[in-house]
Every structure is written in C-alpha cells, then in structure tokens.
C-alpha cells in the first residue's frame, strides 16, 4: 500500500471493534491510530493531528464519547467526528448529532463499505 494520505483516529474500549475499523480503513488506504479510552484518545489526537475521528459513545463511562467530543471542540478542533454506537438509530432520533458537534453516527455493527464510503465522502468534502 502506498503511504496513506489521511489519518483517522479510532477510540473504542473494545479491541475487536478497533481491529475491525483498522482493517476496513487500512483497506481503503487510510492510516489508523487508535486509543482504548477517551483520555488516551485525547493524547493521541494531540500527537497525531488526525483528519477524522471515530469515537465510541459508551466506553469507560456511559457518556465518555460525548465528553471526548466536547473536549476536542474546546481545543478548537474542526476535525469531523463520527460517533460509533450500538444505540445509533435511537441516538440519531433523540438528538441532532450536529448539536453534539458530530459529523454523523455509525451504528454497530458497522458495514465496512458504508464506513469507507462515508469516510471518503467526508474527507474529500473537507478539502
């Protein structure tokens, strides 16, 4: 694979989910960095300066993903953030994800082709 042009940070406390995201995203030519907690995710975000973030809603605490997103926005980040959740459809209907500072919501389990299409469209749109 040629050198990836874009870096995507994936934050989830489930290593199996991170592995699935890595495999799918790397197959699309993206570089993946990962973290198992929101705190670790913030450190990786600052070190790697990713082009996109995919974060789980419920990690070490029930709203860790939401708080992580708020902290990124407080840092002045404009990087697109996608929430990954097993309650995706109900979360989407309960709140406007844009009000949460999100570019969108992926529902688990995520279909790799949907993931790649969404990521490609969003990153290219950003340029």
SULFEN-V567052 format. One record per pair of residues at least 24 apart in sequence whose ideal C-beta (glycine too) atoms are under 10 Angstrom apart, sorted by the first residue. I is the first residue (numbers start at 1). J is the second residue. Records with the same first field share a line. If there is no record, write none. Layout:
BEGIN
I: J / J
END
This chain:
BEGIN
1: 26 / 27 / 28 / 29 / 30 / 31
2: 29
3: 29 / 31
4: 28 / 29 / 30 / 31 / 32 / 51
5: 29 / 30 / 31 / 51 / 123
6: 30 / 31 / 32 / 50 / 51 / 52 / 119 / 120 / 123 / 124 / 126 / 127
7: 31 / 32 / 33 / 48 / 49 / 50 / 51 / 52 / 53 / 79
8: 32 / 33 / 34 / 48 / 50 / 51 / 52 / 53 / 54 / 79 / 80 / 82 / 115 / 119 / 123
9: 33 / 34 / 35 / 41 / 42 / 44 / 45 / 47 / 48 / 49 / 50 / 51 / 52 / 53 / 54 / 55 / 72 / 79 / 81
10: 34 / 35 / 41 / 44 / 50 / 52 / 53 / 54 / 55 / 56 / 82 / 84
11: 35 / 36 / 37 / 38 / 39 / 40 / 41 / 42 / 44 / 45 / 53 / 54 / 55 / 56 / 59 / 64 / 65 / 68 / 81 / 84
12: 36 / 37 / 41 / 54 / 55 / 56 / 57 / 58 / 59 / 65 / 84 / 108
13: 37 / 38 / 40 / 56 / 58 / 59 / 60 / 61 / 64
14: 56 / 59 / 84 / 108
17: 54 / 56 / 84 / 108 / 109 / 110
18: 54 / 56
20: 108 / 109 / 110 / 112 / 115
21: 54 / 84 / 106 / 110 / 112 / 115
23: 112
24: 110 / 111 / 112 / 113 / 114 / 115 / 116 / 119
25: 52 / 54 / 112 / 115 / 116 / 119
27: 112 / 116
28: 112 / 113 / 115 / 116 / 117 / 119 / 120
29: 116 / 120
30: 116 / 119 / 120 / 123
35: 59 / 68
36: 60
37: 61 / 64 / 68
38: 63 / 64 / 65 / 66 / 67 / 68 / 69 / 71 / 72
39: 64 / 68 / 71
41: 65 / 68 / 71 / 72
42: 68 / 71 / 72 / 75
45: 71 / 72 / 75 / 77 / 79
46: 72 / 75 / 77
49: 77 / 79
50: 77 / 79 / 80
51: 79 / 80 / 119 / 122 / 123 / 126 / 127
52: 79 / 80 / 81 / 82 / 103 / 118 / 119 / 122 / 123 / 126
53: 77 / 79 / 80 / 81 / 82 / 83 / 102 / 103
54: 80 / 81 / 82 / 83 / 84 / 103 / 104 / 106 / 110 / 115 / 118 / 119
55: 81 / 82 / 83 / 84 / 85 / 102
56: 83 / 84 / 85 / 86 / 106 / 108
57: 83 / 84 / 85 / 86 / 87 / 88 / 91 / 100 / 105 / 108
58: 84 / 85 / 86 / 87
65: 100 / 102
66: 91 / 95 / 100 / 101 / 102
69: 97 / 100 / 101 / 102
70: 100 / 101
72: 101
73: 100 / 101
74: 101
77: 101
78: 126
79: 103 / 126
80: 104 / 118 / 119 / 122 / 123 / 125 / 126
82: 106 / 110 / 115 / 118 / 119 / 122
83: 107
84: 108 / 109 / 110 / 115
END
